[in-house]
Amino acid sequence: ILLLNREMHDVLSAVISSSKLERDGALTNLELTVKTQPEIASELLVQLQNEIQVRNNWEAKLGLLDSLTIVLNAGGGHTVNPSSLVLIIKENLESAENRVRQAAGRLAGSLCRAFGPNVALDLKSNALCHLKIHLEHQTGVSRNRNNDSTSDENQESTNQIALTASEVFHDTAGWKSLESYMFCLQEVITNTQLTVDQRESRDLLVDEELLILISRACTHKNRFVREMAQNVIGAIVLSHKSCELPNWKNCLMELHQLLATGLSDNWSQVRMSASIATRSFCVVLQESLEEYLPKLLPRMCLNRYYVAEGVRLYSQETWRIVFSADGKEMVAKYINDVVDFYCSQSEAENHAVREAACACITELALKIDKSVMQSHIQKLIDTLMICFEDDSWPVRDAACLACGYFAECYHEQTSPKADALLEKFLQNLVDNIPSVREGAAVSLARMCRTHTSLQTTVQNKTTELLKAVASQTENSSQFDDLDKSPAVYSVVKKIHDNDASLHENQTMYSCGSLAPKMNRGGASPKGGCTSCLFRRPGQPWEMTDGGVLLLAELSALTDYQKFTESCMQLVAAVFTHKGYTHHVKLFTTVYKAIPKLASGLGKRFKSYLEFFLDGIFYGLRCENRLAAAASEDCLKALAKQFGPNILKGRIAAYDERYAEQASGLLGV
């Protein structure tokens, strides 16, 4: 490479190096050079174009394409014929190497910025031509990616058709030039600077043909293509913010439908791209946004609880930007659309979406005015009752918590279903997942605040659960017939599920949902884990664990104070059963419950303190560190409530050795 000086010669030699480190360093030096010596930009463009024609290895092409982009961005394109650069872009968009195709797309953006709409229309026409070709050559089974509507059983069974290895690959891997042409299109639209006077060029740049192809790409089977399609939508919106065209209204109606599809996609990356495009859409429209909110607002609201952190945090920030302090009022205004969407998402294939839907339904109970919610309570409760039977325990837990809030806030509307809700709460109270038991105890206590007719039933059931540990066998197992390996994506599986035939050729999902599909509540068994086969009856120690958690919550209710006192000896009796494997887990629950019981009963708890001292000090000596830490925290909480000196005096009256052991913890 012959250049004006030796230093530039060395820089451009490094640009075509096979080492990424050398190329990156050379590109940085080149950028500094053209900024300080803009007069050499034209000569550089010519030499770079000549050099890229004779280079065959992808590393050299990548470096040279990025170099051309840098020089064009520095303003060196005014003396060059853009048609030669257009040919270079078109040739490299078909490269076998993705990084080269991406570099060609970036160069297309810089070229459009430098030469305006004529070049942009040429590149756009080329991209659309190739997009048509690639889209028409789709292979494999077409599957519905939109979770907005519920499929019937026949449709659902159709969606379960097994995929070949090739089809699964195409579902998750990049589709080479198709994805790259979408990126090129995004760069062209983003970087084409058009004025109000250039209405004709703007109309040609974003026309009906483009919208049709973008619509097809948004429902494409490959998630990379869907992701890029959402990026193109964002580019279209931003490029038109300075000038409203006659056909802009129709364009917006089409785009907001496509954004709604992306906001409900199974893949988090697609949701993220759609979320970014949606924020642009909302910010650009501002005052005229209202007519598009029935579709967009429910999806924006749900994504604030989505499992993928990036989507969740970005959606929360978008909500603050777009609605400021008026979020509750906007949800109330579109409550029909919001409720319909939440209920449909509770039946989504992705269990993380079902969990988010339950969390959003909880938010409705807590934040939306009761007068607005009155006509929707039954529909929401029915939806949550189905979610109680979900294979995914986080969904069951979220549904349980939501029902607890509804039962507390809407006593009259939930009274007809009180017995059914009680049954579900008690079912979760003996679940094999500890956090599900905790959620059930909290929710049932909320229900008991307003549904006084359940008091006798709840008290009898609590007593029964507290006594259950007495029948615990020596060889307890937390998960009898379940795989002992760590749970993945909140799903525990049975040992027979290691049968490969149950998991091959299944649809793959992103973030939190890569595990085999879990049936939603009420779904008919189709193999693998189902609601009736997946969960086993609670073991006696787990039943008592749920009973202790429930009693701790009930102790704060005035109507249950006497009952709580009558159960103190039953709770203390738990410490006498140590002959089974998981006794320390149950003891840990009791240690955490004692401060709640003391807080609920107040000074009356002092008369029952000695019942628990042997068990508490057993925990302090326990080799299980969680149990030891819980017992220590228990003593400190009691000392804070009753005073360390009073507590130490009570302990000393029971056993001087315990008092000496507690002195260090209590600081007295």
C-alpha positions as CSV (number, residue, x, y, z in Angstrom):
1,I,0.0,0.0,0.0
2,L,1.6,3.2,-1.2
3,L,0.7,6.3,0.8
4,L,2.0,9.8,1.3
5,N,4.0,9.0,4.5
6,R,5.4,6.0,6.2
7,E,3.2,6.3,9.3
8,M,0.0,6.0,7.4
9,H,1.4,3.1,5.5
10,D,1.9,1.2,8.8
11,V,-1.6,2.1,9.9
12,L,-3.2,0.7,6.8
13,S,-1.0,-2.4,6.9
14,A,-2.3,-3.1,10.4
15,V,-5.9,-2.5,9.2
16,I,-5.8,-5.7,7.1
17,S,-4.1,-7.8,9.8
18,S,-5.6,-11.1,10.8
19,S,-5.2,-10.0,14.5
20,K,-8.3,-8.3,15.9
21,L,-6.1,-6.4,18.4
22,E,-3.9,-5.0,15.7
23,R,-7.0,-4.0,13.5
24,D,-8.7,-2.2,16.4
25,G,-5.6,-0.3,17.2
26,A,-5.0,0.7,13.6
27,L,-8.6,1.8,13.2
28,T,-8.3,4.0,16.3
29,N,-5.1,5.6,14.9
30,L,-6.8,6.1,11.5
31,E,-9.7,7.9,13.0
32,L,-7.3,10.3,14.8
33,T,-5.3,10.8,11.7
34,V,-8.2,11.8,9.4
35,K,-9.5,14.2,12.1
36,T,-6.2,16.0,12.3
37,Q,-5.4,15.8,8.5
38,P,-8.8,15.9,6.7
39,E,-7.0,16.8,3.4
40,I,-5.8,13.2,3.0
41,A,-9.3,11.7,3.3
42,S,-10.0,11.7,-0.5
43,E,-6.8,10.0,-1.3
44,L,-7.4,7.5,1.4
45,L,-10.9,6.6,0.0
46,V,-9.4,5.8,-3.4
47,Q,-6.7,3.6,-2.0
48,L,-9.0,1.8,0.3
49,Q,-11.4,1.1,-2.5
50,N,-8.6,-0.3,-4.7
51,E,-7.3,-2.4,-1.9
52,I,-10.6,-4.0,-1.0
53,Q,-11.0,-5.3,-4.6
54,V,-7.9,-7.4,-4.3
55,R,-8.3,-8.8,-0.8
56,N,-10.1,-12.2,-0.3
57,N,-9.7,-13.0,3.4
58,W,-12.5,-11.7,5.6
59,E,-10.2,-10.1,8.2
60,A,-8.8,-7.7,5.5
61,K,-12.3,-6.9,4.1
62,L,-13.6,-6.2,7.6
63,G,-10.7,-3.8,8.4
64,L,-11.0,-2.1,5.0
65,L,-14.8,-1.6,5.3
66,D,-14.5,-0.1,8.8
67,S,-11.7,2.1,7.4
68,L,-14.0,3.4,4.6
69,T,-16.7,4.1,7.2
70,I,-14.2,6.1,9.4
71,V,-13.0,8.2,6.4
72,L,-16.6,8.9,5.2
73,N,-17.7,9.9,8.7
74,A,-14.7,12.4,8.7
75,G,-16.1,14.1,5.7
76,G,-13.9,12.6,3.0
77,G,-16.5,11.6,0.5
78,H,-17.3,14.8,-1.3
79,T,-14.8,14.0,-4.2
80,V,-15.7,10.3,-4.6
81,N,-18.3,8.7,-6.9
82,P,-20.7,7.0,-4.4
83,S,-21.6,4.3,-7.0
84,S,-18.3,2.5,-6.5
85,L,-18.9,2.3,-2.8
86,V,-22.4,1.1,-3.3
87,L,-21.1,-1.8,-5.4
88,I,-18.6,-2.6,-2.6
89,I,-21.5,-2.6,0.0
90,K,-23.7,-4.8,-2.2
91,E,-20.9,-7.3,-2.8
92,N,-20.0,-7.6,0.9
93,L,-23.6,-7.9,2.1
94,E,-23.5,-11.4,0.6
95,S,-20.2,-12.4,2.4
96,A,-20.1,-15.7,4.3
97,E,-18.7,-13.9,7.4
98,N,-21.3,-12.1,9.5
99,R,-18.8,-9.5,10.8
100,V,-18.1,-8.4,7.2
101,R,-21.8,-8.1,6.4
102,Q,-22.3,-6.0,9.6
103,A,-19.4,-3.7,8.5
104,A,-21.0,-3.4,5.1
105,G,-24.2,-2.3,6.8
106,R,-22.4,0.3,8.8
107,L,-20.7,1.6,5.7
108,A,-24.1,1.9,4.0
109,G,-25.3,4.1,6.8
110,S,-22.2,6.4,6.5
111,L,-22.7,6.6,2.8
112,C,-26.3,7.6,3.1
113,R,-25.3,10.3,5.6
114,A,-22.7,11.7,3.2
115,F,-24.7,11.5,-0.1
116,G,-28.3,11.7,0.9
117,P,-31.6,10.2,-0.5
118,N,-30.4,9.1,-3.9
119,V,-27.9,6.6,-2.6
120,A,-30.3,5.7,0.2
121,L,-33.0,4.7,-2.3
122,D,-30.6,2.6,-4.2
123,L,-29.4,0.7,-1.2
124,K,-33.0,0.4,0.2
125,S,-34.2,-1.1,-3.2
126,N,-31.3,-3.6,-3.1
127,A,-32.0,-4.6,0.5
128,L,-35.7,-5.1,-0.2
129,C,-35.0,-7.2,-3.3
130,H,-32.8,-9.6,-1.3
131,L,-35.2,-9.6,1.7
132,K,-38.0,-10.8,-0.6
133,I,-35.8,-13.6,-1.9
134,H,-34.8,-14.7,1.5
135,L,-38.2,-14.5,3.0
136,E,-39.8,-16.5,0.2
137,H,-37.3,-19.3,0.9
138,Q,-38.3,-20.0,4.4
139,T,-38.4,-23.7,5.3
140,G,-39.9,-25.7,8.1
141,V,-43.1,-25.6,10.0
142,S,-44.6,-22.1,10.5
143,R,-45.4,-21.5,14.1
144,N,-47.3,-18.7,15.8
145,R,-45.0,-16.5,17.8
146,N,-47.7,-14.2,19.1
147,N,-48.8,-14.8,22.7
148,D,-51.6,-12.3,22.4
149,S,-54.4,-14.8,21.8
150,T,-55.3,-18.1,23.3
151,S,-55.1,-21.2,21.1
152,D,-57.6,-24.0,21.4
153,E,-56.6,-27.6,21.9
154,N,-56.4,-28.5,18.3
155,Q,-54.2,-25.5,17.5
156,E,-52.0,-26.2,20.5
157,S,-51.5,-29.8,19.4
158,T,-50.5,-28.5,16.0
159,N,-48.0,-26.2,17.6
160,Q,-46.4,-29.2,19.3
161,I,-45.4,-30.9,16.1
162,A,-41.8,-32.1,16.5
163,L,-39.1,-30.1,14.7
164,T,-36.2,-31.6,12.9
165,A,-32.7,-30.7,14.0
166,S,-32.3,-28.4,11.0
167,E,-35.5,-26.5,11.8
168,V,-34.5,-26.1,15.4
169,F,-31.2,-24.7,14.2
170,H,-33.0,-22.2,11.9
171,D,-35.2,-21.1,14.8
172,T,-32.2,-20.0,17.0
173,A,-29.2,-19.3,14.7
174,G,-28.7,-16.2,12.6
175,W,-30.1,-16.4,9.1
176,K,-27.0,-15.0,7.4
177,S,-27.8,-12.4,4.8
178,L,-31.5,-12.0,5.8
179,E,-30.5,-10.6,9.2
180,S,-27.7,-8.5,7.6
181,Y,-30.0,-6.9,5.0
182,M,-32.4,-6.0,7.9
183,F,-29.4,-4.3,9.6
184,C,-28.4,-2.5,6.4
185,L,-32.0,-1.3,6.0
186,Q,-31.9,0.0,9.6
187,E,-28.6,1.9,8.9
188,V,-29.9,3.4,5.7
189,I,-33.1,4.7,7.3
190,T,-31.4,6.0,10.4
191,N,-28.6,7.9,8.6
192,T,-30.6,9.4,5.7
193,Q,-31.0,13.1,6.5
194,L,-34.1,14.4,4.9
195,T,-35.7,17.8,5.1
196,V,-39.3,18.9,5.0
197,D,-38.9,19.8,1.3
198,Q,-37.8,16.2,0.5
199,R,-41.3,14.7,1.0
200,E,-41.1,12.7,-2.2
201,S,-37.9,11.0,-1.2
202,R,-39.2,10.3,2.3
203,D,-42.3,8.7,0.8
204,L,-40.2,6.5,-1.4
205,L,-37.9,5.5,1.4
206,V,-40.7,4.3,3.7
207,D,-43.3,2.9,1.3
208,E,-45.9,0.1,1.4
209,E,-43.5,-2.4,0.1
210,L,-41.1,-1.8,3.0
211,L,-43.9,-2.0,5.5
212,I,-45.2,-5.3,4.1
213,L,-41.7,-6.9,4.3
214,I,-41.2,-5.5,7.9
215,S,-44.5,-7.0,8.8
216,R,-43.4,-10.4,7.5
217,A,-40.1,-10.2,9.2
218,C,-41.7,-9.4,12.6
219,T,-43.4,-12.8,12.5
220,H,-40.4,-14.7,11.0
221,K,-39.5,-18.0,12.6
222,N,-36.0,-16.8,13.4
223,R,-35.6,-14.6,16.4
224,F,-32.6,-12.7,15.0
225,V,-34.7,-11.6,12.1
226,R,-37.6,-10.5,14.3
227,E,-35.2,-8.6,16.5
228,M,-33.7,-6.7,13.5
229,A,-37.2,-6.0,12.2
230,Q,-38.1,-4.2,15.5
231,N,-34.9,-2.2,15.2
232,V,-35.9,-1.1,11.7
233,I,-39.3,0.0,13.1
234,G,-37.5,2.1,15.7
235,A,-35.4,3.7,12.9
236,I,-38.5,4.5,10.8
237,V,-40.2,6.2,13.7
238,L,-37.1,8.3,14.6
239,S,-36.4,9.3,11.0
240,H,-39.9,10.7,10.6
241,K,-40.1,12.7,13.8
242,S,-39.3,16.0,12.1
243,C,-41.9,15.8,9.3
244,E,-45.4,14.3,9.2
245,L,-46.4,12.9,5.9
246,P,-49.9,12.4,4.4
247,N,-49.6,8.6,4.7
248,W,-47.9,8.8,8.1
249,K,-51.1,8.0,10.0
250,N,-51.6,4.7,8.2
251,C,-48.0,3.9,8.7
252,L,-48.2,4.4,12.4
253,M,-51.2,2.2,12.7
254,E,-49.3,-0.6,11.0
255,L,-46.1,0.0,13.1
256,H,-47.9,0.0,16.4
257,Q,-49.4,-3.4,15.7
258,L,-46.0,-4.8,14.9
259,L,-44.6,-3.3,18.1
260,A,-47.3,-5.0,20.1
261,T,-46.3,-8.3,18.5
262,G,-42.6,-7.7,19.5
263,L,-43.5,-6.7,23.0
264,S,-45.1,-10.2,23.5
265,D,-42.4,-12.2,21.8
266,N,-41.0,-15.4,23.5
267,W,-37.4,-14.2,23.1
268,S,-36.2,-11.6,25.5
269,Q,-33.8,-10.1,22.8
270,V,-36.8,-9.4,20.6
271,R,-38.8,-7.9,23.5
272,M,-35.8,-5.7,24.2
273,S,-35.6,-4.4,20.6
274,A,-39.4,-3.9,20.6
275,S,-39.2,-2.0,24.0
276,I,-36.5,0.3,22.6
277,A,-38.6,1.0,19.4
278,T,-41.7,1.5,21.5
279,R,-40.1,4.1,23.7
280,S,-39.1,6.0,20.5
281,F,-42.6,5.6,19.2
282,C,-44.1,7.1,22.4
283,V,-41.6,9.9,22.7
284,V,-42.0,11.0,19.0
285,L,-45.8,10.9,19.1
286,Q,-46.3,12.4,22.6
287,E,-49.6,14.3,22.3
288,S,-51.1,12.0,19.7
289,L,-50.2,8.8,21.4
290,E,-53.6,8.0,23.0
291,E,-55.2,6.1,20.1
292,Y,-52.4,3.6,20.1
293,L,-52.4,2.9,23.8
294,P,-55.1,0.2,23.9
295,K,-52.5,-2.2,22.2
296,L,-49.3,-0.8,23.6
297,L,-50.0,0.1,27.2
298,P,-50.9,-3.4,28.5
299,R,-47.8,-4.9,27.0
300,M,-45.6,-2.1,28.3
301,C,-47.1,-2.5,31.7
302,L,-46.5,-6.3,31.8
303,N,-42.9,-6.0,30.7
304,R,-42.1,-4.1,33.9
305,Y,-42.3,-7.5,35.6
306,Y,-40.7,-9.6,32.9
307,V,-38.0,-12.1,34.1
308,A,-35.2,-10.7,31.9
309,E,-33.6,-7.9,33.9
310,G,-32.7,-5.7,30.8
311,V,-36.3,-5.8,29.5
312,R,-37.7,-5.2,33.0
313,L,-35.6,-2.2,33.9
314,Y,-35.9,-0.6,30.5
315,S,-39.7,-1.0,30.5
316,Q,-39.9,0.5,34.0
317,E,-37.9,3.5,32.8
318,T,-40.0,3.8,29.7
319,W,-43.1,3.8,31.9
320,R,-41.7,6.7,33.9
321,I,-40.7,8.7,30.8
322,V,-44.0,8.2,28.9
323,F,-46.6,8.3,31.7
324,S,-44.7,10.1,34.5
325,A,-47.0,10.1,37.6
326,D,-50.1,9.3,35.6
327,G,-49.5,5.5,35.3
328,K,-52.4,4.4,37.5
329,E,-54.8,6.7,35.8
330,M,-53.8,5.4,32.3
331,V,-54.2,1.8,33.4
332,A,-57.6,2.6,34.8
333,K,-58.6,4.3,31.6
334,Y,-57.7,1.3,29.5
335,I,-58.6,-1.3,32.1
336,N,-60.6,-3.5,29.7
337,D,-57.7,-3.9,27.4
338,V,-55.3,-4.4,30.3
339,V,-57.4,-7.1,32.0
340,D,-58.0,-8.9,28.7
341,F,-54.2,-8.9,27.9
342,Y,-53.2,-10.1,31.4
343,C,-55.6,-13.0,31.2
344,S,-54.4,-14.0,27.8
345,Q,-50.8,-13.9,29.0
346,S,-51.6,-16.1,31.9
347,E,-52.0,-18.8,29.3
348,A,-48.8,-18.1,27.4
349,E,-46.4,-21.0,26.6
350,N,-43.6,-19.2,28.4
351,H,-43.9,-19.8,32.1
352,A,-42.0,-16.6,32.9
353,V,-44.7,-14.6,31.1
354,R,-47.4,-16.4,33.1
355,E,-45.6,-15.4,36.3
356,A,-45.3,-11.8,35.2
357,A,-49.1,-11.8,34.3
358,C,-49.9,-12.9,37.9
359,A,-47.7,-10.2,39.3
360,C,-49.4,-7.6,37.2
361,I,-52.8,-8.9,38.3
362,T,-51.6,-8.4,41.9
363,E,-50.7,-4.8,41.1
364,L,-54.3,-4.2,39.8
365,A,-55.7,-5.3,43.2
366,L,-53.3,-3.1,45.1
367,K,-53.2,0.1,43.1
368,I,-56.3,0.5,40.9
369,D,-59.5,2.1,42.4
370,K,-62.1,-0.5,43.4
371,S,-64.8,1.2,41.4
372,V,-62.8,0.6,38.3
373,M,-62.1,-3.0,39.1
374,Q,-65.6,-4.1,40.2
375,S,-66.6,-5.6,36.8
376,H,-63.3,-7.5,36.3
377,I,-62.9,-9.3,39.7
378,Q,-64.5,-12.5,38.7
379,K,-62.6,-12.9,35.5
380,L,-59.3,-12.2,37.2
381,I,-60.0,-14.6,40.1
382,D,-61.0,-17.3,37.6
383,T,-57.7,-16.7,35.8
384,L,-55.7,-17.0,39.0
385,M,-57.4,-20.2,40.0
386,I,-56.2,-21.8,36.8
387,C,-52.7,-20.5,37.5
388,F,-52.8,-22.3,40.9
389,E,-52.4,-25.6,38.9
390,D,-49.4,-24.5,36.9
391,D,-46.3,-26.7,36.6
392,S,-44.0,-23.8,37.4
393,W,-43.9,-23.1,41.1
394,P,-43.2,-19.4,40.7
395,V,-46.4,-19.1,38.8
396,R,-48.3,-21.0,41.5
397,D,-46.7,-18.8,44.1
398,A,-47.5,-15.5,42.2
399,A,-51.1,-16.7,41.7
400,C,-51.4,-17.5,45.4
401,L,-50.2,-14.1,46.5
402,A,-52.5,-12.3,44.0
403,C,-55.5,-14.3,45.3
404,G,-54.6,-13.3,48.9
405,Y,-54.7,-9.6,48.0
406,F,-58.0,-10.0,46.1
407,A,-59.6,-11.9,49.0
408,E,-58.5,-9.1,51.4
409,C,-59.5,-6.1,49.2
410,Y,-62.6,-7.5,47.6
411,H,-64.4,-9.4,50.3
412,E,-67.9,-9.4,48.7
413,Q,-66.8,-10.4,45.2
414,T,-64.6,-13.3,46.5
415,S,-67.0,-14.7,49.1
416,P,-68.7,-17.1,46.6
417,K,-65.3,-18.6,45.9
418,A,-64.0,-18.5,49.5
419,D,-64.1,-22.3,49.9
420,A,-62.4,-22.9,46.6
421,L,-59.7,-20.3,47.5
422,L,-59.2,-21.8,50.9
423,E,-58.7,-25.2,49.3
424,K,-56.0,-23.7,46.9
425,F,-54.3,-21.9,49.8
426,L,-54.1,-25.1,51.8
427,Q,-52.8,-27.0,48.8
428,N,-49.9,-24.5,48.5
429,L,-49.4,-24.5,52.2
430,V,-48.1,-28.1,52.0
431,D,-46.2,-27.7,48.8
432,N,-42.7,-29.1,48.6
433,I,-41.3,-25.7,47.7
434,P,-40.6,-23.6,50.9
435,S,-41.3,-20.2,49.3
436,V,-44.7,-21.5,48.0
437,R,-45.6,-22.5,51.6
438,E,-44.6,-19.0,52.8
439,G,-46.7,-17.3,50.2
440,A,-49.7,-19.5,51.0
441,A,-49.4,-18.6,54.7
442,V,-49.3,-14.9,54.0
443,S,-52.2,-15.1,51.5
444,L,-54.4,-17.2,53.7
445,A,-53.8,-14.8,56.7
446,R,-54.9,-11.9,54.4
447,M,-58.0,-13.8,53.5
448,C,-58.8,-14.5,57.2
449,R,-58.8,-10.8,57.9
450,T,-62.0,-10.3,56.0
451,H,-63.6,-13.8,55.7
452,T,-64.4,-14.5,59.3
453,S,-66.7,-17.4,58.3
454,L,-63.5,-19.4,57.6
455,Q,-62.1,-19.1,61.2
456,T,-63.2,-22.5,62.5
457,T,-62.0,-24.3,59.4
458,V,-58.7,-22.6,59.4
459,Q,-58.1,-23.2,63.1
460,N,-58.9,-26.9,62.7
461,K,-56.6,-27.2,59.7
462,T,-53.8,-25.4,61.4
463,T,-54.0,-27.7,64.5
464,E,-54.0,-30.7,62.2
465,L,-50.9,-29.4,60.4
466,L,-49.0,-28.7,63.6
467,K,-49.5,-32.3,64.8
468,A,-48.5,-33.8,61.5
469,V,-44.7,-34.0,62.3
470,A,-45.4,-36.6,65.0
471,S,-46.0,-39.1,62.2
472,Q,-42.8,-38.3,60.2
473,T,-40.7,-41.3,59.4
474,E,-37.0,-41.5,60.1
475,N,-35.9,-41.4,56.5
476,S,-37.5,-38.2,55.4
477,S,-36.8,-37.0,51.9
478,Q,-37.7,-33.5,50.7
479,F,-38.2,-34.7,47.1
480,D,-39.1,-38.4,47.1
481,D,-39.3,-39.3,43.5
482,L,-37.7,-36.2,42.0
483,D,-34.3,-35.8,40.4
484,K,-31.6,-34.9,43.0
485,S,-29.7,-32.6,40.6
486,P,-30.2,-28.8,41.0
487,A,-33.4,-27.4,39.7
488,V,-33.2,-25.4,36.5
489,Y,-35.4,-22.4,35.7
490,S,-37.5,-22.9,38.8
491,V,-38.6,-26.4,37.6
492,V,-37.9,-29.6,39.5
493,K,-38.3,-32.7,37.4
494,K,-39.0,-36.3,38.1
495,I,-36.3,-38.9,37.6
496,H,-38.0,-40.5,34.6
497,D,-38.0,-37.2,32.9
498,N,-34.3,-37.9,32.0
499,D,-35.8,-39.9,29.2
500,A,-34.4,-38.1,26.1
501,S,-37.5,-38.9,24.1
502,L,-39.5,-36.5,26.3
503,H,-37.2,-33.5,25.5
504,E,-35.9,-33.9,21.9
505,N,-37.1,-31.6,19.1
506,Q,-38.9,-29.1,21.5
507,T,-39.4,-25.4,21.0
508,M,-36.7,-23.3,22.6
509,Y,-37.3,-20.1,24.5
510,S,-35.1,-17.5,26.0
511,C,-34.3,-16.1,29.4
512,G,-36.0,-18.2,32.1
513,S,-37.7,-20.5,29.7
514,L,-35.1,-22.7,28.0
515,A,-36.4,-25.7,30.0
516,P,-38.9,-28.0,28.3
517,K,-42.3,-26.5,28.1
518,M,-44.3,-26.6,31.4
519,N,-48.1,-27.0,31.0
520,R,-50.1,-24.1,32.3
521,G,-52.9,-24.7,34.8
522,G,-55.8,-26.7,33.4
523,A,-53.8,-27.9,30.4
524,S,-54.3,-31.6,29.5
525,P,-51.2,-33.8,30.1
526,K,-49.0,-34.2,27.1
527,G,-46.1,-36.0,28.6
528,G,-43.3,-34.8,30.9
529,C,-44.2,-32.8,34.0
530,T,-47.9,-32.2,34.5
531,S,-49.9,-30.8,37.4
532,C,-51.1,-34.1,38.7
533,L,-47.9,-36.0,38.2
534,F,-45.4,-33.3,39.0
535,R,-46.3,-32.5,42.6
536,R,-46.3,-35.1,45.4
537,P,-48.3,-34.9,48.6
538,G,-46.5,-33.0,51.3
539,Q,-44.5,-35.0,53.8
540,P,-45.5,-34.7,57.5
541,W,-42.7,-32.3,58.4
542,E,-43.6,-30.1,55.4
543,M,-47.2,-30.0,56.5
544,T,-46.1,-28.8,60.0
545,D,-43.7,-26.3,58.4
546,G,-46.7,-24.8,56.6
547,G,-48.8,-24.9,59.8
548,V,-46.1,-23.0,61.7
549,L,-45.8,-20.4,59.0
550,L,-49.6,-19.9,59.0
551,L,-49.9,-19.6,62.8
552,A,-47.1,-16.9,62.8
553,E,-49.2,-14.9,60.3
554,L,-52.5,-15.5,62.1
555,S,-51.0,-14.3,65.4
556,A,-51.2,-10.7,64.2
557,L,-55.0,-11.0,63.8
558,T,-57.1,-10.2,66.9
559,D,-59.7,-12.9,66.3
560,Y,-56.9,-15.6,66.3
561,Q,-55.0,-14.5,69.4
562,K,-56.6,-17.0,71.8
563,F,-56.2,-19.7,69.2
564,T,-52.5,-18.8,68.8
565,E,-52.0,-19.1,72.6
566,S,-53.6,-22.6,72.6
567,C,-51.1,-23.7,69.9
568,M,-47.9,-22.7,71.7
569,Q,-47.3,-26.1,73.1
570,L,-47.9,-27.7,69.7
571,V,-45.3,-25.4,68.2
572,A,-42.8,-26.1,71.0
573,A,-43.4,-29.9,70.6
574,V,-41.9,-29.6,67.1
575,F,-38.4,-29.5,68.8
576,T,-39.0,-32.9,70.4
577,H,-39.0,-34.6,67.0
578,K,-35.4,-34.9,65.8
579,G,-35.3,-38.4,64.4
580,Y,-35.7,-37.5,60.7
581,T,-33.3,-36.1,58.2
582,H,-34.9,-32.7,57.6
583,H,-35.7,-31.7,61.2
584,V,-33.2,-28.8,61.0
585,K,-35.2,-27.3,58.1
586,L,-38.4,-27.3,60.2
587,F,-36.6,-26.0,63.2
588,T,-35.3,-23.1,61.2
589,T,-38.8,-22.2,60.2
590,V,-39.9,-22.3,63.9
591,Y,-36.9,-20.0,64.8
592,K,-38.1,-17.5,62.3
593,A,-41.7,-17.8,63.4
594,I,-41.1,-17.3,67.1
595,P,-40.4,-13.5,66.9
596,K,-43.7,-13.1,64.9
597,L,-45.6,-15.1,67.5
598,A,-44.1,-12.9,70.2
599,S,-45.0,-9.7,68.4
600,G,-48.5,-10.9,67.8
601,L,-49.1,-12.0,71.4
602,G,-47.1,-9.2,73.0
603,K,-46.4,-9.6,76.7
604,R,-48.5,-12.7,76.9
605,F,-45.8,-14.5,75.0
606,K,-43.5,-14.4,78.1
607,S,-45.5,-17.1,79.8
608,Y,-44.8,-19.4,76.9
609,L,-41.1,-18.5,76.4
610,E,-39.8,-21.5,78.4
611,F,-41.5,-23.9,76.1
612,F,-39.1,-22.8,73.3
613,L,-35.8,-22.4,75.1
614,D,-34.5,-26.0,74.7
615,G,-35.2,-25.8,71.0
616,I,-33.6,-22.4,70.5
617,F,-30.4,-23.4,72.3
618,Y,-30.3,-26.7,70.4
619,G,-30.2,-24.5,67.3
620,L,-27.2,-22.5,68.7
621,R,-25.2,-25.7,69.0
622,C,-26.4,-27.1,65.7
623,E,-23.9,-27.9,62.9
624,N,-26.3,-26.7,60.3
625,R,-25.3,-23.1,59.8
626,L,-28.7,-21.9,58.6
627,A,-30.4,-23.3,61.7
628,A,-27.7,-21.8,64.0
629,A,-28.0,-18.4,62.4
630,A,-31.8,-18.5,62.6
631,S,-31.8,-19.4,66.3
632,E,-29.3,-16.6,67.0
633,D,-31.5,-14.1,65.2
634,C,-34.5,-15.4,67.1
635,L,-32.8,-14.7,70.4
636,K,-31.8,-11.2,69.3
637,A,-35.3,-10.4,68.1
638,L,-36.8,-11.5,71.4
639,A,-34.2,-9.4,73.3
640,K,-35.1,-6.4,71.2
641,Q,-38.8,-6.9,71.9
642,F,-38.7,-7.6,75.7
643,G,-35.3,-6.1,76.6
644,P,-32.0,-8.1,76.9
645,N,-32.0,-8.0,80.7
646,I,-35.6,-9.3,81.1
647,L,-34.9,-12.0,78.5
648,K,-31.7,-13.1,80.2
649,G,-33.5,-13.2,83.6
650,R,-36.2,-15.5,82.1
651,I,-33.5,-17.7,80.5
652,A,-31.6,-17.9,83.8
653,A,-34.7,-18.9,85.7
654,Y,-35.1,-21.8,83.3
655,D,-31.4,-22.9,83.0
656,E,-28.3,-21.0,84.2
657,R,-26.2,-22.7,81.5
658,Y,-28.4,-21.2,78.8
659,A,-28.1,-17.8,80.4
660,E,-24.3,-18.0,80.3
661,Q,-24.4,-19.1,76.7
662,A,-26.8,-16.2,75.8
663,S,-24.7,-13.5,77.5
664,G,-22.5,-13.0,74.5
665,L,-25.3,-12.8,72.1
666,L,-27.4,-10.4,74.2
667,G,-24.6,-8.2,75.3
668,V,-25.5,-8.4,79.0
